Amino acid sequence: MAKPLGPTGEFFKRRDEWRKHPMLVNQFRYATPGLGIALIAFGVYLVGEAVYNRVNSSDPHASH
């Protein structure tokens, strides 16, 4: 069992309650709702563009 808090422990427990407030907990996830999907889509675009440029490169050594 937990040791009972004295007057000092109760004071600090009440002082730290603001850290668990719903406005402060896990806000970065909800602050930018579409950022994760946008970053994945942008990454897929970059990979696709790199593959496209490699396939359609104007290499002077390539046979026409």
PDB file of N, CA, C and O in Angstrom:
ATOM      1  N   MET A   1       0.838  -1.189   0.000  1.00  0.00           N
ATOM      2  CA  MET A   1       0.000   0.000   0.000  1.00  0.00           C
ATOM      3  C   MET A   1       0.872   1.239   0.000  1.00  0.00           C
ATOM      4  O   MET A   1       2.012   1.224   0.466  1.00  0.00           O
ATOM      5  N   ALA A   2       0.320   2.291  -0.525  1.00  0.00           N
ATOM      6  CA  ALA A   2       1.069   3.543  -0.614  1.00  0.00           C
ATOM      7  C   ALA A   2       1.138   4.208   0.749  1.00  0.00           C
ATOM      8  O   ALA A   2       0.223   4.117   1.567  1.00  0.00           O
ATOM      9  N   LYS A   3       2.227   4.859   0.949  1.00  0.00           N
ATOM     10  CA  LYS A   3       2.418   5.591   2.195  1.00  0.00           C
ATOM     11  C   LYS A   3       1.529   6.836   2.181  1.00  0.00           C
ATOM     12  O   LYS A   3       1.479   7.530   1.165  1.00  0.00           O
ATOM     13  N   PRO A   4       0.837   7.136   3.261  1.00  0.00           N
ATOM     14  CA  PRO A   4      -0.036   8.316   3.248  1.00  0.00           C
ATOM     15  C   PRO A   4       0.776   9.600   3.078  1.00  0.00           C
ATOM     16  O   PRO A   4       1.867   9.744   3.628  1.00  0.00           O
ATOM     17  N   LEU A   5       0.224  10.509   2.314  1.00  0.00           N
ATOM     18  CA  LEU A   5       0.908  11.780   2.068  1.00  0.00           C
ATOM     19  C   LEU A   5       0.732  12.701   3.269  1.00  0.00           C
ATOM     20  O   LEU A   5      -0.339  12.762   3.873  1.00  0.00           O
ATOM     21  N   GLY A   6       1.771  13.394   3.592  1.00  0.00           N
ATOM     22  CA  GLY A   6       1.688  14.379   4.655  1.00  0.00           C
ATOM     23  C   GLY A   6       1.213  15.703   4.071  1.00  0.00           C
ATOM     24  O   GLY A   6       0.840  15.763   2.899  1.00  0.00           O
ATOM     25  N   PRO A   7       1.221  16.756   4.868  1.00  0.00           N
ATOM     26  CA  PRO A   7       0.777  18.058   4.360  1.00  0.00           C
ATOM     27  C   PRO A   7       1.663  18.561   3.213  1.00  0.00           C
ATOM     28  O   PRO A   7       1.174  19.234   2.305  1.00  0.00           O
ATOM     29  N   THR A   8       2.956  18.241   3.248  1.00  0.00           N
ATOM     30  CA  THR A   8       3.844  18.682   2.167  1.00  0.00           C
ATOM     31  C   THR A   8       3.540  17.931   0.880  1.00  0.00           C
ATOM     32  O   THR A   8       3.525  18.529  -0.196  1.00  0.00           O
ATOM     33  N   GLY A   9       3.296  16.615   0.980  1.00  0.00           N
ATOM     34  CA  GLY A   9       2.965  15.827  -0.199  1.00  0.00           C
ATOM     35  C   GLY A   9       1.653  16.258  -0.832  1.00  0.00           C
ATOM     36  O   GLY A   9       1.537  16.305  -2.057  1.00  0.00           O
ATOM     37  N   GLU A  10       0.676  16.568  -0.013  1.00  0.00           N
ATOM     38  CA  GLU A  10      -0.611  17.038  -0.533  1.00  0.00           C
ATOM     39  C   GLU A  10      -0.438  18.375  -1.254  1.00  0.00           C
ATOM     40  O   GLU A  10      -1.072  18.617  -2.281  1.00  0.00           O
ATOM     41  N   PHE A  11       0.406  19.226  -0.723  1.00  0.00           N
ATOM     42  CA  PHE A  11       0.659  20.524  -1.342  1.00  0.00           C
ATOM     43  C   PHE A  11       1.230  20.347  -2.743  1.00  0.00           C
ATOM     44  O   PHE A  11       0.764  20.980  -3.690  1.00  0.00           O
ATOM     45  N   PHE A  12       2.242  19.485  -2.877  1.00  0.00           N
ATOM     46  CA  PHE A  12       2.864  19.285  -4.185  1.00  0.00           C
ATOM     47  C   PHE A  12       1.955  18.515  -5.129  1.00  0.00           C
ATOM     48  O   PHE A  12       2.000  18.730  -6.341  1.00  0.00           O
ATOM     49  N   LYS A  13       1.128  17.620  -4.593  1.00  0.00           N
ATOM     50  CA  LYS A  13       0.198  16.891  -5.444  1.00  0.00           C
ATOM     51  C   LYS A  13      -0.801  17.857  -6.073  1.00  0.00           C
ATOM     52  O   LYS A  13      -1.111  17.751  -7.259  1.00  0.00           O
ATOM     53  N   ARG A  14      -1.299  18.791  -5.283  1.00  0.00           N
ATOM     54  CA  ARG A  14      -2.234  19.773  -5.815  1.00  0.00           C
ATOM     55  C   ARG A  14      -1.534  20.713  -6.795  1.00  0.00           C
ATOM     56  O   ARG A  14      -2.151  21.168  -7.758  1.00  0.00           O
ATOM     57  N   ARG A  15      -0.274  21.005  -6.565  1.00  0.00           N
ATOM     58  CA  ARG A  15       0.466  21.902  -7.461  1.00  0.00           C
ATOM     59  C   ARG A  15       0.733  21.252  -8.820  1.00  0.00           C
ATOM     60  O   ARG A  15       0.905  21.967  -9.808  1.00  0.00           O
ATOM     61  N   ASP A  16       0.773  19.933  -8.899  1.00  0.00           N
ATOM     62  CA  ASP A  16       1.070  19.241 -10.152  1.00  0.00           C
ATOM     63  C   ASP A  16      -0.175  18.803 -10.909  1.00  0.00           C
ATOM     64  O   ASP A  16      -0.062  18.197 -11.974  1.00  0.00           O
ATOM     65  N   GLU A  17      -1.357  19.096 -10.385  1.00  0.00           N
ATOM     66  CA  GLU A  17      -2.575  18.670 -11.071  1.00  0.00           C
ATOM     67  C   GLU A  17      -2.735  19.354 -12.417  1.00  0.00           C
ATOM     68  O   GLU A  17      -3.353  18.779 -13.313  1.00  0.00           O
ATOM     69  N   TRP A  18      -2.205  20.555 -12.598  1.00  0.00           N
ATOM     70  CA  TRP A  18      -2.352  21.271 -13.865  1.00  0.00           C
ATOM     71  C   TRP A  18      -1.667  20.529 -15.007  1.00  0.00           C
ATOM     72  O   TRP A  18      -2.038  20.701 -16.168  1.00  0.00           O
ATOM     73  N   ARG A  19      -0.668  19.705 -14.685  1.00  0.00           N
ATOM     74  CA  ARG A  19       0.049  18.979 -15.740  1.00  0.00           C
ATOM     75  C   ARG A  19      -0.819  17.914 -16.403  1.00  0.00           C
ATOM     76  O   ARG A  19      -0.539  17.501 -17.528  1.00  0.00           O
ATOM     77  N   LYS A  20      -1.870  17.468 -15.718  1.00  0.00           N
ATOM     78  CA  LYS A  20      -2.748  16.431 -16.252  1.00  0.00           C
ATOM     79  C   LYS A  20      -4.019  17.013 -16.862  1.00  0.00           C
ATOM     80  O   LYS A  20      -4.946  16.271 -17.189  1.00  0.00           O
ATOM     81  N   HIS A  21      -4.070  18.324 -17.017  1.00  0.00           N
ATOM     82  CA  HIS A  21      -5.253  18.967 -17.572  1.00  0.00           C
ATOM     83  C   HIS A  21      -5.439  18.532 -19.028  1.00  0.00           C
ATOM     84  O   HIS A  21      -4.457  18.432 -19.762  1.00  0.00           O
ATOM     85  N   PRO A  22      -6.680  18.271 -19.462  1.00  0.00           N
ATOM     86  CA  PRO A  22      -6.907  17.785 -20.835  1.00  0.00           C
ATOM     87  C   PRO A  22      -6.417  18.742 -21.920  1.00  0.00           C
ATOM     88  O   PRO A  22      -6.116  18.299 -23.029  1.00  0.00           O
ATOM     89  N   MET A  23      -6.330  20.017 -21.637  1.00  0.00           N
ATOM     90  CA  MET A  23      -5.854  20.964 -22.649  1.00  0.00           C
ATOM     91  C   MET A  23      -4.346  20.849 -22.865  1.00  0.00           C
ATOM     92  O   MET A  23      -3.839  21.310 -23.887  1.00  0.00           O
ATOM     93  N   LEU A  24      -3.632  20.253 -21.936  1.00  0.00           N
ATOM     94  CA  LEU A  24      -2.179  20.168 -22.040  1.00  0.00           C
ATOM     95  C   LEU A  24      -1.676  18.780 -22.388  1.00  0.00           C
ATOM     96  O   LEU A  24      -0.517  18.632 -22.775  1.00  0.00           O
ATOM     97  N   VAL A  25      -2.501  17.771 -22.264  1.00  0.00           N
ATOM     98  CA  VAL A  25      -2.075  16.396 -22.488  1.00  0.00           C
ATOM     99  C   VAL A  25      -2.287  16.029 -23.946  1.00  0.00           C
ATOM    100  O   VAL A  25      -3.397  16.153 -24.462  1.00  0.00           O
ATOM    101  N   ASN A  26      -1.243  15.582 -24.607  1.00  0.00           N
ATOM    102  CA  ASN A  26      -1.307  15.044 -25.970  1.00  0.00           C
ATOM    103  C   ASN A  26      -1.897  16.041 -26.962  1.00  0.00           C
ATOM    104  O   ASN A  26      -2.724  15.670 -27.796  1.00  0.00           O
ATOM    105  N   GLN A  27      -1.481  17.296 -26.879  1.00  0.00           N
ATOM    106  CA  GLN A  27      -2.030  18.314 -27.758  1.00  0.00           C
ATOM    107  C   GLN A  27      -1.388  18.323 -29.140  1.00  0.00           C
ATOM    108  O   GLN A  27      -2.032  18.749 -30.098  1.00  0.00           O
ATOM    109  N   PHE A  28      -0.154  17.872 -29.279  1.00  0.00           N
ATOM    110  CA  PHE A  28       0.518  17.948 -30.570  1.00  0.00           C
ATOM    111  C   PHE A  28      -0.166  17.060 -31.606  1.00  0.00           C
ATOM    112  O   PHE A  28      -0.162  17.377 -32.796  1.00  0.00           O
ATOM    113  N   ARG A  29      -0.739  15.975 -31.170  1.00  0.00           N
ATOM    114  CA  ARG A  29      -1.434  15.080 -32.099  1.00  0.00           C
ATOM    115  C   ARG A  29      -2.691  15.732 -32.646  1.00  0.00           C
ATOM    116  O   ARG A  29      -3.005  15.577 -33.827  1.00  0.00           O
ATOM    117  N   TYR A  30      -3.408  16.451 -31.814  1.00  0.00           N
ATOM    118  CA  TYR A  30      -4.670  17.046 -32.217  1.00  0.00           C
ATOM    119  C   TYR A  30      -4.500  18.457 -32.773  1.00  0.00           C
ATOM    120  O   TYR A  30      -5.430  18.984 -33.385  1.00  0.00           O
ATOM    121  N   ALA A  31      -3.357  19.073 -32.581  1.00  0.00           N
ATOM    122  CA  ALA A  31      -3.148  20.433 -33.077  1.00  0.00           C
ATOM    123  C   ALA A  31      -3.011  20.447 -34.594  1.00  0.00           C
ATOM    124  O   ALA A  31      -3.404  21.418 -35.239  1.00  0.00           O
ATOM    125  N   THR A  32      -2.462  19.391 -35.168  1.00  0.00           N
ATOM    126  CA  THR A  32      -2.279  19.303 -36.617  1.00  0.00           C
ATOM    127  C   THR A  32      -2.920  18.011 -37.105  1.00  0.00           C
ATOM    128  O   THR A  32      -2.226  17.006 -37.259  1.00  0.00           O
ATOM    129  N   PRO A  33      -4.228  18.012 -37.352  1.00  0.00           N
ATOM    130  CA  PRO A  33      -4.922  16.759 -37.629  1.00  0.00           C
ATOM    131  C   PRO A  33      -4.510  16.059 -38.920  1.00  0.00           C
ATOM    132  O   PRO A  33      -4.552  14.830 -38.973  1.00  0.00           O
ATOM    133  N   GLY A  34      -4.114  16.786 -39.958  1.00  0.00           N
ATOM    134  CA  GLY A  34      -3.788  16.130 -41.214  1.00  0.00           C
ATOM    135  C   GLY A  34      -2.312  16.069 -41.513  1.00  0.00           C
ATOM    136  O   GLY A  34      -1.923  15.684 -42.616  1.00  0.00           O
ATOM    137  N   LEU A  35      -1.479  16.437 -40.560  1.00  0.00           N
ATOM    138  CA  LEU A  35      -0.043  16.513 -40.829  1.00  0.00           C
ATOM    139  C   LEU A  35       0.555  15.146 -41.112  1.00  0.00           C
ATOM    140  O   LEU A  35       1.390  15.031 -42.008  1.00  0.00           O
ATOM    141  N   GLY A  36       0.169  14.120 -40.397  1.00  0.00           N
ATOM    142  CA  GLY A  36       0.737  12.784 -40.611  1.00  0.00           C
ATOM    143  C   GLY A  36       0.427  12.253 -41.997  1.00  0.00           C
ATOM    144  O   GLY A  36       1.310  11.732 -42.679  1.00  0.00           O
ATOM    145  N   ILE A  37      -0.820  12.382 -42.414  1.00  0.00           N
ATOM    146  CA  ILE A  37      -1.208  11.911 -43.742  1.00  0.00           C
ATOM    147  C   ILE A  37      -0.510  12.741 -44.814  1.00  0.00           C
ATOM    148  O   ILE A  37      -0.076  12.199 -45.831  1.00  0.00           O
ATOM    149  N   ALA A  38      -0.401  14.033 -44.599  1.00  0.00           N
ATOM    150  CA  ALA A  38       0.253  14.903 -45.578  1.00  0.00           C
ATOM    151  C   ALA A  38       1.734  14.545 -45.729  1.00  0.00           C
ATOM    152  O   ALA A  38       2.256  14.538 -46.844  1.00  0.00           O
ATOM    153  N   LEU A  39       2.405  14.251 -44.632  1.00  0.00           N
ATOM    154  CA  LEU A  39       3.822  13.882 -44.712  1.00  0.00           C
ATOM    155  C   LEU A  39       4.008  12.555 -45.438  1.00  0.00           C
ATOM    156  O   LEU A  39       4.961  12.403 -46.202  1.00  0.00           O
ATOM    157  N   ILE A  40       3.123  11.601 -45.216  1.00  0.00           N
ATOM    158  CA  ILE A  40       3.206  10.320 -45.919  1.00  0.00           C
ATOM    159  C   ILE A  40       2.963  10.523 -47.411  1.00  0.00           C
ATOM    160  O   ILE A  40       3.683   9.964 -48.238  1.00  0.00           O
ATOM    161  N   ALA A  41       1.953  11.319 -47.760  1.00  0.00           N
ATOM    162  CA  ALA A  41       1.659  11.578 -49.170  1.00  0.00           C
ATOM    163  C   ALA A  41       2.825  12.295 -49.843  1.00  0.00           C
ATOM    164  O   ALA A  41       3.164  11.985 -50.985  1.00  0.00           O
ATOM    165  N   PHE A  42       3.438  13.244 -49.153  1.00  0.00           N
ATOM    166  CA  PHE A  42       4.571  13.972 -49.721  1.00  0.00           C
ATOM    167  C   PHE A  42       5.766  13.041 -49.911  1.00  0.00           C
ATOM    168  O   PHE A  42       6.482  13.150 -50.907  1.00  0.00           O
ATOM    169  N   GLY A  43       5.986  12.137 -48.975  1.00  0.00           N
ATOM    170  CA  GLY A  43       7.072  11.167 -49.110  1.00  0.00           C
ATOM    171  C   GLY A  43       6.864  10.240 -50.294  1.00  0.00           C
ATOM    172  O   GLY A  43       7.804   9.937 -51.030  1.00  0.00           O
ATOM    173  N   VAL A  44       5.617   9.788 -50.477  1.00  0.00           N
ATOM    174  CA  VAL A  44       5.306   8.932 -51.626  1.00  0.00           C
ATOM    175  C   VAL A  44       5.529   9.707 -52.918  1.00  0.00           C
ATOM    176  O   VAL A  44       6.040   9.153 -53.891  1.00  0.00           O
ATOM    177  N   TYR A  45       5.153  10.975 -52.936  1.00  0.00           N
ATOM    178  CA  TYR A  45       5.368  11.810 -54.116  1.00  0.00           C
ATOM    179  C   TYR A  45       6.858  11.935 -54.429  1.00  0.00           C
ATOM    180  O   TYR A  45       7.259  11.812 -55.586  1.00  0.00           O
ATOM    181  N   LEU A  46       7.672  12.175 -53.415  1.00  0.00           N
ATOM    182  CA  LEU A  46       9.120  12.328 -53.640  1.00  0.00           C
ATOM    183  C   LEU A  46       9.742  11.042 -54.176  1.00  0.00           C
ATOM    184  O   LEU A  46      10.578  11.084 -55.079  1.00  0.00           O
ATOM    185  N   VAL A  47       9.339   9.908 -53.625  1.00  0.00           N
ATOM    186  CA  VAL A  47       9.870   8.630 -54.105  1.00  0.00           C
ATOM    187  C   VAL A  47       9.412   8.389 -55.540  1.00  0.00           C
ATOM    188  O   VAL A  47      10.203   7.955 -56.378  1.00  0.00           O
ATOM    189  N   GLY A  48       8.152   8.663 -55.827  1.00  0.00           N
ATOM    190  CA  GLY A  48       7.635   8.490 -57.182  1.00  0.00           C
ATOM    191  C   GLY A  48       8.338   9.384 -58.177  1.00  0.00           C
ATOM    192  O   GLY A  48       8.629   8.955 -59.293  1.00  0.00           O
ATOM    193  N   GLU A  49       8.614  10.609 -57.801  1.00  0.00           N
ATOM    194  CA  GLU A  49       9.315  11.529 -58.692  1.00  0.00           C
ATOM    195  C   GLU A  49      10.748  11.065 -58.945  1.00  0.00           C
ATOM    196  O   GLU A  49      11.243  11.168 -60.067  1.00  0.00           O
ATOM    197  N   ALA A  50      11.409  10.560 -57.918  1.00  0.00           N
ATOM    198  CA  ALA A  50      12.778  10.066 -58.082  1.00  0.00           C
ATOM    199  C   ALA A  50      12.807   8.864 -59.021  1.00  0.00           C
ATOM    200  O   ALA A  50      13.697   8.760 -59.865  1.00  0.00           O
ATOM    201  N   VAL A  51      11.851   7.964 -58.883  1.00  0.00           N
ATOM    202  CA  VAL A  51      11.775   6.791 -59.765  1.00  0.00           C
ATOM    203  C   VAL A  51      11.473   7.238 -61.188  1.00  0.00           C
ATOM    204  O   VAL A  51      12.092   6.746 -62.132  1.00  0.00           O
ATOM    205  N   TYR A  52      10.543   8.152 -61.357  1.00  0.00           N
ATOM    206  CA  TYR A  52      10.188   8.657 -62.685  1.00  0.00           C
ATOM    207  C   TYR A  52      11.389   9.316 -63.359  1.00  0.00           C
ATOM    208  O   TYR A  52      11.651   9.077 -64.538  1.00  0.00           O
ATOM    209  N   ASN A  53      12.109  10.137 -62.619  1.00  0.00           N
ATOM    210  CA  ASN A  53      13.282  10.811 -63.184  1.00  0.00           C
ATOM    211  C   ASN A  53      14.377   9.814 -63.547  1.00  0.00           C
ATOM    212  O   ASN A  53      15.092  10.012 -64.529  1.00  0.00           O
ATOM    213  N   ARG A  54      14.511   8.764 -62.778  1.00  0.00           N
ATOM    214  CA  ARG A  54      15.533   7.760 -63.077  1.00  0.00           C
ATOM    215  C   ARG A  54      15.166   6.963 -64.332  1.00  0.00           C
ATOM    216  O   ARG A  54      16.031   6.656 -65.152  1.00  0.00           O
ATOM    217  N   VAL A  55      13.885   6.631 -64.476  1.00  0.00           N
ATOM    218  CA  VAL A  55      13.438   5.865 -65.635  1.00  0.00           C
ATOM    219  C   VAL A  55      13.502   6.718 -66.905  1.00  0.00           C
ATOM    220  O   VAL A  55      13.906   6.227 -67.958  1.00  0.00           O
ATOM    221  N   ASN A  56      13.116   7.964 -66.814  1.00  0.00           N
ATOM    222  CA  ASN A  56      13.051   8.831 -67.983  1.00  0.00           C
ATOM    223  C   ASN A  56      14.233   9.789 -68.073  1.00  0.00           C
ATOM    224  O   ASN A  56      14.096  10.884 -68.619  1.00  0.00           O
ATOM    225  N   SER A  57      15.366   9.405 -67.558  1.00  0.00           N
ATOM    226  CA  SER A  57      16.532  10.290 -67.609  1.00  0.00           C
ATOM    227  C   SER A  57      17.084  10.319 -69.023  1.00  0.00           C
ATOM    228  O   SER A  57      16.972   9.345 -69.767  1.00  0.00           O
ATOM    229  N   SER A  58      17.678  11.443 -69.384  1.00  0.00           N
ATOM    230  CA  SER A  58      18.282  11.580 -70.703  1.00  0.00           C
ATOM    231  C   SER A  58      19.748  11.206 -70.574  1.00  0.00           C
ATOM    232  O   SER A  58      20.622  12.072 -70.570  1.00  0.00           O
ATOM    233  N   ASP A  59      20.008   9.921 -70.469  1.00  0.00           N
ATOM    234  CA  ASP A  59      21.369   9.405 -70.329  1.00  0.00           C
ATOM    235  C   ASP A  59      21.996   9.328 -71.722  1.00  0.00           C
ATOM    236  O   ASP A  59      21.436   8.683 -72.609  1.00  0.00           O
ATOM    237  N   PRO A  60      23.146   9.971 -71.931  1.00  0.00           N
ATOM    238  CA  PRO A  60      23.774   9.951 -73.273  1.00  0.00           C
ATOM    239  C   PRO A  60      24.242   8.547 -73.675  1.00  0.00           C
ATOM    240  O   PRO A  60      24.432   8.284 -74.862  1.00  0.00           O
ATOM    241  N   HIS A  61      24.427   7.658 -72.725  1.00  0.00           N
ATOM    242  CA  HIS A  61      24.898   6.303 -73.033  1.00  0.00           C
ATOM    243  C   HIS A  61      23.746   5.347 -73.329  1.00  0.00           C
ATOM    244  O   HIS A  61      23.977   4.202 -73.720  1.00  0.00           O
ATOM    245  N   ALA A  62      22.520   5.800 -73.147  1.00  0.00           N
ATOM    246  CA  ALA A  62      21.374   4.931 -73.388  1.00  0.00           C
ATOM    247  C   ALA A  62      21.113   4.815 -74.892  1.00  0.00           C
ATOM    248  O   ALA A  62      21.299   5.783 -75.630  1.00  0.00           O
ATOM    249  N   SER A  63      20.690   3.654 -75.341  1.00  0.00           N
ATOM    250  CA  SER A  63      20.405   3.446 -76.750  1.00  0.00           C
ATOM    251  C   SER A  63      18.998   3.957 -77.057  1.00  0.00           C
ATOM    252  O   SER A  63      18.073   3.801 -76.261  1.00  0.00           O
ATOM    253  N   HIS A  64      18.864   4.574 -78.239  1.00  0.00           N
ATOM    254  CA  HIS A  64      17.564   5.123 -78.615  1.00  0.00           C
ATOM    255  C   HIS A  64      16.827   4.162 -79.483  1.00  0.00           C
ATOM    256  O   HIS A  64      15.706   4.445 -79.905  1.00  0.00           O
TER     257      HIS A  64
END
